[in-house]
Amino acid sequence: MKIRDNLAATIQTIMKERGLSLEEASEELCISRTALQSYVKAHSNPRADTLELLAEKLGVSVAELVSGTPETELPGREKMHPLFEPFIEDMLRMSDILYACGVPTKMKGRQRHG
C-alpha cells in the first residue's frame, strides 16, 4: 500500500470516529477543504510540514499517519529501552518525513516496509 493510500485511510478512519464531515475536518485540521479532499481520495501527498500538522491535529504520530499502523505495532518498538524513546521518536519522525517527500533514506538495521 502506498503512503497516499495509508494517509487517506487513516484520515478517513479518524473522521468517521469523530463524526466529521469533510468541511468540519478541514476546519479542525486548519487546511483547505480542497487539500483535505485530495488527501482523503489519495490524489496527492501533503508537504512535510503539513504531515506534521495533520499528525498533531489528528492525535497520531507521523509514522502512524503514513504507515496506517498504530505506533505501538510498528516493528522493533517492543525492544526499545525507555531511555532512548525520545531520541528514536525524533529519528523516526525525520526519516518518515524524508521518505514521504521522496528522499531516499537508509537507516542501518531497519528496512522500509511499503
C-alpha positions as CSV (number, residue, x, y, z in Angstrom):
1,M,0.0,0.0,0.0
2,K,1.3,3.5,-0.9
3,I,1.7,6.3,1.6
4,R,-1.1,8.2,-0.1
5,D,-3.4,5.2,0.5
6,N,-2.3,4.8,4.1
7,L,-2.8,8.6,4.7
8,A,-6.2,8.5,3.1
9,A,-7.3,5.5,5.2
10,T,-6.1,7.0,8.4
11,I,-7.7,10.3,7.9
12,Q,-11.0,8.7,6.8
13,T,-11.0,6.4,9.9
14,I,-10.4,9.3,12.3
15,M,-13.0,11.5,10.5
16,K,-15.6,8.6,10.8
17,E,-14.7,8.0,14.5
18,R,-15.2,11.7,15.3
19,G,-18.3,12.0,13.1
20,L,-16.7,14.8,11.0
21,S,-17.8,15.9,7.5
22,L,-15.1,17.0,5.1
23,E,-15.9,20.7,5.8
24,E,-15.7,20.2,9.6
25,A,-12.5,18.2,9.4
26,S,-10.8,20.8,7.2
27,E,-11.6,23.5,9.7
28,E,-10.4,21.3,12.6
29,L,-7.2,20.5,10.7
30,C,-6.6,24.1,9.6
31,I,-6.3,23.1,5.9
32,S,-8.4,23.9,2.9
33,R,-11.3,21.6,2.0
34,T,-9.8,21.0,-1.4
35,A,-6.5,19.9,0.0
36,L,-8.1,17.6,2.5
37,Q,-10.3,16.1,-0.2
38,S,-7.2,15.4,-2.2
39,Y,-5.5,13.6,0.7
40,V,-8.7,11.6,1.5
41,K,-9.0,10.5,-2.1
42,A,-5.3,9.6,-2.2
43,H,-4.7,12.0,-5.1
44,S,-1.7,13.8,-3.5
45,N,0.8,13.7,-0.7
46,P,1.0,16.6,1.7
47,R,4.3,18.5,2.3
48,A,6.4,17.5,5.3
49,D,5.2,20.4,7.4
50,T,1.6,19.6,6.6
51,L,2.2,16.0,7.5
52,E,3.4,17.1,10.9
53,L,0.4,19.4,11.3
54,L,-2.1,16.7,10.4
55,A,-0.5,14.2,12.7
56,E,-0.6,16.7,15.6
57,K,-4.2,17.7,14.9
58,L,-5.3,14.1,14.5
59,G,-3.5,12.9,17.6
60,V,-1.3,10.4,15.9
61,S,2.4,10.2,15.1
62,V,3.7,11.0,11.6
63,A,4.8,7.3,11.4
64,E,1.3,6.1,12.2
65,L,-0.3,8.6,9.7
66,V,1.8,7.5,6.8
67,S,2.1,3.8,7.6
68,G,-1.5,3.2,8.6
69,T,-0.3,1.2,11.5
70,P,-0.7,2.1,15.2
71,E,2.6,3.3,16.6
72,T,2.6,0.6,19.2
73,E,2.5,-2.1,16.4
74,L,5.4,-0.7,14.4
75,P,8.4,-3.2,14.1
76,G,11.0,-3.1,16.8
77,R,9.1,-0.9,19.3
78,E,8.8,-3.5,22.0
79,K,12.6,-4.0,22.1
80,M,13.5,-0.3,22.8
81,H,14.9,0.8,26.1
82,P,12.6,3.6,27.5
83,L,15.7,5.9,28.0
84,F,16.1,6.0,24.2
85,E,12.5,6.6,23.3
86,P,12.7,10.4,22.8
87,F,15.7,10.1,20.5
88,I,14.2,7.3,18.5
89,E,11.0,9.2,18.1
90,D,12.9,12.1,16.6
91,M,14.9,9.9,14.2
92,L,11.8,8.0,13.1
93,R,9.8,11.3,12.6
94,M,12.6,12.8,10.4
95,S,13.0,9.5,8.5
96,D,9.3,9.3,7.8
97,I,9.1,12.9,6.7
98,L,12.0,12.5,4.3
99,Y,10.6,9.2,3.0
100,A,7.2,10.8,2.4
101,C,8.9,13.6,0.5
102,G,10.6,11.0,-1.7
103,V,14.1,11.5,-0.3
104,P,15.9,8.1,-0.2
105,T,16.8,7.2,3.4
106,K,18.9,4.4,4.8
107,M,18.6,3.5,8.5
108,K,21.2,0.9,9.4
109,G,19.5,-2.2,10.6
110,R,16.0,-1.1,9.6
111,Q,14.2,-1.9,6.4
112,R,11.4,0.1,4.9
113,H,8.1,-1.6,4.5
114,G,5.8,-0.2,1.9
